[in-house]
């Protein structure tokens, strides 16, 4: 079994075990900068772990300059507001695998993020990468 299949299998098992703690799951689409990739991913959103704080783990793949697979563990702090549009800030940990053709590379890093929950189902998000991970990520999130 190759490395990417093993990572995917472990991610699926971990998400299945933790299933009851999650409030929703969804897809996200977007792009990254450095490398310049189109991004598609799958995420879960936890029930609040503290006031206004949720855990949002995700897996994603990028296609473009290089092929990338990533696993992320992000925390979102939703800023209290009376509006239906709710801003959030956060950060997280990421592991990225890059197919460099020839060869591959695995890097670990972090991110600082911010976003807008446009409704309970839709959000826009931007991440700034810390370390040897994509410099910027922009994504549209859909959560069921």
C-alpha positions, -999 to +999 in steps of 0.1 A: +000+000+000+015+034-010+019+063+014-011+083+002-035+054+005-022+047+041-027+083+051-062+083+036-072+051+054-059+064+087-078+096+083-111+078+075-107+055+105-100+084+128-130+104+115-153+074+119-142+068+155-148+105+164-181+107+144-204+114+174-185+145+184-190+162+150-218+186+142-214+185+104-193+175+074-188+191+041-167+199+010-144+228+003-131+242-030-105+268-036-069+275-046-035+278-031-006+301-038+030+287-038+024+261-051-004+274-074-029+246-071-067+241-074-079+227-041-106+202-032-112+188+003-135+173+028-139+187+064-158+180+096-169+205+121-171+195+158-196+205+184-182+234+204-152+223+225-153+256+244-174+288+241-174+298+204-145+273+196-148+244+172-124+218+159-124+215+121-102+187+108-099+182+071-082+163+043-076+179+009-058+175-025-043+201-047-037+198-084-017+223-106+020+232-102+024+200-081+001+174-067-005+179-030-023+159-003-028+175+031-043+167+065-053+197+087-064+201+123-078+236+127-095+254+155-121+282+147-131+309+172-164+323+160-166+359+170-199+367+189-222+389+167-259+394+162-256+392+124-262+360+104-228+366+089-203+355+115-166+362+113-141+337+127-104+335+133-082+305+142-052+285+135-040+249+130-015+222+123-010+207+089+009+178+072+014+182+035+027+156+010+039+169-024+046+149-056+075+168-071+080+146-101+106+132-097+104+124-060+081+135-032+084+156-001+064+157+032+063+189+052+048+199+085+036+234+093+009+255+107-016+281+096-033+313+108-068+317+094-098+339+091-132+335+075-168+345+073-197+321+080-222+334+054-248+311+069-248+278+088-240+260+056-216+283+037-183+300+045-154+317+029-119+312+044-083+323+040-053+306+055-017+319+058+008+291+059+035+289+084+065+267+075+070+247+043+033+246+034+013+266+008+017+303+015-020+311+011-052+291+008-085+306-003-116+283+000-154+282-002-168+258+023-201+239+022-212+221+054-243+199+057 
